[in-house]
């Protein structure tokens, strides 16, 4: 930006010197110089405003990319259900926002997953367990869950959002979860709930074995009892990666989810007991 201003001012000064030359000195030249100078300065002003707005926008987005590691007891307030519900609503609203959409566009889907967890930690004042729970609920891409029971199907709501709010949030969810995720509209966005849910269970029970059993039970029963359900190897992979993330959070609560979203971090027998 300073380079542009320097060049612009150079043009103004050069123009002034040329017009002040005895051979160019006349009222018409003075008028031309004034118009020339005004045009250059106007361009400088427009560039300055654009640069300032761009810098301000980037600065406002930066706060969603880093944890606030300040230690305090304020996280205890999130133990009360009204605050937990309010934080959950705010996290979903954030995912629907243009800010989150811009973050996803600027930094990519895996960084956007980090942003969801970071924002949850900010809302809960670094209550890691509740942050994982809120992140799980915020990435659900089904509005209802249906069960096949004898003679009829039973559906339970999974979201208190309006249809418009739900669709907007789901549309903004990251889809490129893994490097090999399909390049489709849905991609692997449904794997987010497996990843965060498994991390929550691992962290809550301080062991990945509970999350492993829970995930296996869901996968085995999904095809038989859940409407539209099917056993998916990628779901199991997301569960294992979530367990790794949950275990890591017990050592360091400021880990980034994206650090665990790579194929090499998930092995068939990779379950820490």
C-alpha positions in Angstrom: 0.0 0.0 0.0 2.8 2.4 0.8 4.4 1.5 -2.5 1.3 2.6 -4.4 1.0 5.8 -2.4 4.7 6.6 -3.1 4.3 6.1 -6.9 1.1 8.2 -6.9 2.7 11.0 -5.1 5.7 10.8 -7.5 3.3 11.2 -10.4 1.7 14.3 -8.8 5.1 15.9 -8.0 6.5 15.1 -11.5 3.3 16.6 -13.1 3.7 19.7 -11.0 7.3 20.2 -12.1 6.5 19.7 -15.7 3.6 22.2 -15.5 5.8 24.7 -13.7 8.4 24.7 -16.5 8.5 28.2 -18.1 7.5 26.7 -21.5 4.4 25.0 -20.0 3.4 27.9 -17.7 -0.1 29.0 -18.7 -3.6 29.0 -17.0 -4.7 26.1 -19.1 -1.8 23.9 -17.9 -2.6 24.9 -14.3 -6.2 23.7 -14.8 -4.9 20.4 -16.3 -2.6 19.9 -13.3 -5.3 20.5 -10.8 -7.5 17.9 -12.5 -4.6 15.5 -12.8 -3.7 15.9 -9.1 -7.3 15.5 -8.0 -7.6 12.3 -10.0 -4.4 10.8 -8.5 -5.3 11.7 -4.9 -8.9 10.3 -5.4 -7.4 7.0 -6.5 -5.1 6.9 -3.5 -8.0 7.6 -1.2 -10.1 4.7 -2.7 -7.1 2.3 -2.4 -6.5 3.3 1.2 -10.1 2.7 2.2 -10.2 -0.6 0.4 -6.9 -1.7 2.1 -8.2 -0.6 5.5 -11.5 -2.5 5.1 -9.6 -5.6 4.0 -7.2 -5.4 7.0 -10.1 -4.8 9.4 -12.0 -7.8 8.0 -8.9 -10.1 8.3 -8.3 -8.9 11.9 -11.9 -9.7 12.8 -11.6 -13.2 11.4 -8.3 -13.9 13.3 -10.1 -14.0 16.6 -11.8 -17.2 15.5 -8.6 -18.9 14.6 -6.9 -19.0 18.0 -7.8 -20.2 21.5 -8.1 -17.9 24.5 -5.8 -19.8 26.9 -6.6 -17.5 29.8 -7.3 -19.5 32.9 -10.3 -18.6 35.1 -13.2 -20.2 36.9 -15.7 -18.6 34.5 -16.1 -21.9 32.8 -18.2 -23.1 35.8 -21.1 -20.9 34.7 -21.5 -23.1 31.7 -22.5 -26.0 34.0 -25.9 -24.4 34.3 -28.4 -25.7 31.7 -29.7 -22.3 30.6 -26.2 -21.2 29.7 -25.4 -24.5 28.0 -28.6 -24.1 25.8 -27.7 -20.5 25.0 -24.2 -21.4 24.0 -25.5 -24.2 21.8 -27.8 -21.7 20.0 -25.0 -19.2 19.6 -22.7 -21.8 18.1 -25.3 -22.8 15.5 -26.0 -19.2 14.7 -22.3 -18.6 14.2 -22.1 -21.5 11.7 -25.0 -20.0 9.8 -23.3 -16.6 9.7 -21.5 -14.9 6.8 -18.4 -14.7 9.0 -18.1 -18.5 9.2 -18.8 -18.8 5.5 -16.0 -16.4 4.8 -13.6 -18.2 7.1 -14.4 -21.5 5.3 -13.8 -19.9 1.9 -10.6 -18.2 3.0 -8.9 -20.9 5.0 -10.5 -24.2 3.8 -12.8 -26.8 5.3 -10.4 -28.4 7.8 -9.6 -25.0 9.3 -13.3 -24.3 9.4 -13.6 -27.5 11.6 -11.0 -26.0 13.9 -13.0 -22.8 14.0 -16.2 -24.6 15.2 -14.3 -26.1 18.1 -12.4 -22.9 18.9 -15.7 -20.9 18.9 -17.3 -23.5 21.2 -14.3 -23.2 23.6 -14.7 -19.4 23.6 -18.4 -19.6 24.3 -17.9 -22.1 27.2 -14.8 -20.3 28.6 -12.6 -23.4 27.8 -14.9 -26.0 29.2 -13.6 -28.8 27.0 -16.2 -31.4 27.6 -19.2 -29.1 27.0 -17.3 -27.7 24.0 -17.2 -31.1 22.4 -20.8 -31.7 23.2 -21.9 -28.4 21.7 -19.7 -29.0 18.6 -21.4 -32.4 18.1 -24.9 -31.0 18.3 -23.9 -28.1 16.0 -22.8 -30.3 13.2 -25.8 -32.6 13.0 -26.9 -32.7 9.4 -30.2 -34.5 10.1 -33.2 -32.6 11.4 -34.9 -35.8 12.6 -33.8 -39.4 13.5 -36.2 -42.2 12.5 -36.4 -45.7 13.9 -37.9 -48.7 12.3 -40.3 -50.3 14.8 -42.9 -53.0 14.2 -45.8 -51.7 12.1 -44.6 -48.0 11.9 -41.6 -45.7 11.9 -40.8 -43.4 14.9 -39.1 -40.1 14.4 -37.4 -37.9 17.0 -36.3 -34.2 16.4 -32.6 -33.5 16.5 -32.8 -29.7 16.1 -34.9 -26.9 17.5 -34.1 -24.7 14.5 -36.6 -23.6 11.9 -36.4 -25.3 8.6 -34.7 -22.3 7.1 -32.2 -22.0 9.9 -31.4 -25.7 9.7 -30.9 -25.7 6.0 -28.6 -22.6 6.2 -26.4 -24.2 8.9 -26.1 -27.5 7.1 -25.3 -25.7 3.9 -22.4 -23.9 5.6 -20.9 -27.1 7.2 -17.5 -28.2 6.0 -17.7 -31.1 3.5 -14.0 -31.7 2.7 -13.3 -33.4 6.0 -10.5 -35.7 4.8 -8.0 -35.3 1.9 -9.9 -38.0 0.0 -13.4 -36.7 0.7 -15.7 -36.8 -2.3 -16.0 -33.6 -4.3 -19.8 -33.4 -4.0 -22.3 -31.0 -2.4 -22.6 -33.2 0.7 -19.0 -34.6 0.7 -18.2 -36.0 4.2 -20.1 -33.5 6.3 -22.0 -36.3 8.1 -18.7 -37.6 9.4 -18.3 -34.5 11.6 -21.0 -35.7 14.1 -19.1 -39.0 14.4 -15.8 -37.3 14.9 -16.9 -34.8 17.6 -19.3 -37.3 19.2 -16.6 -39.9 19.6 -14.2 -37.3 20.9 -16.8 -36.2 23.5 -17.4 -39.7 24.8 -13.7 -40.4 24.9 -13.0 -37.2 26.9 -16.1 -37.6 29.2 -15.2 -41.2 30.1 -11.4 -40.7 30.0 -11.1 -43.7 27.7 -11.6 -44.5 24.1 -12.9 -48.0 24.8 -16.4 -46.6 25.8 -16.5 -44.5 22.6 -15.4 -47.5 20.6 -18.2 -49.8 22.0 -20.8 -47.0 21.5 -19.7 -46.3 18.0 -19.7 -50.1 17.1 -23.2 -50.5 18.5 -24.5 -47.6 16.5 -22.9 -48.9 13.3 -24.2 -52.4 13.8 -27.7 -51.3 14.6 -28.0 -48.4 12.2 -28.7 -50.5 9.1 -31.4 -52.5 10.9 -33.1 -50.0 13.1 -32.4 -46.5 11.7 -34.5 -45.2 8.8 -32.2 -44.8 5.8 -29.2 -46.0 7.9 -26.3 -48.0 6.5 -23.1 -49.4 7.9 -20.3 -47.1 6.7 -16.5 -47.7 7.0 -15.9 -44.0 6.8 -18.1 -43.5 9.9 -15.9 -46.0 11.8 -12.8 -44.1 10.6 -14.3 -40.8 11.8 -15.0 -42.5 15.2 -11.4 -43.6 15.5 -10.1 -40.2 14.6 -12.4 -38.6 17.2 -11.1 -41.0 19.9 -7.6 -39.9 19.1 -8.7 -36.2 19.4 -10.5 -36.9 22.7 -7.5 -38.6 24.1 -5.2 -35.8 23.1 -7.5 -33.2 24.7 -6.9 -34.8 28.1 -3.3 -33.9 27.8 -3.7 -30.5 26.0 -7.2 -28.9 25.8 -6.1 -26.6 23.0 -5.5 -29.2 20.3 -6.9 -28.5 16.8 -9.3 -31.1 15.3 -7.6 -30.8 11.9 -4.4 -32.3 13.4 -6.3 -35.6 13.6 -8.2 -35.6 10.3 -5.6 -37.4 8.2 -5.7 -41.0 7.0 -2.3 -41.9 8.5 -3.7 -41.1 12.0 -6.4 -43.8 11.8 -5.4 -47.5 11.9 -7.9 -50.4 12.1 -6.7 -51.4 15.6 -6.0 -47.8 16.8 -8.0 -47.8 20.0 -6.3 -46.7 23.2 -7.8 -48.6 26.1 
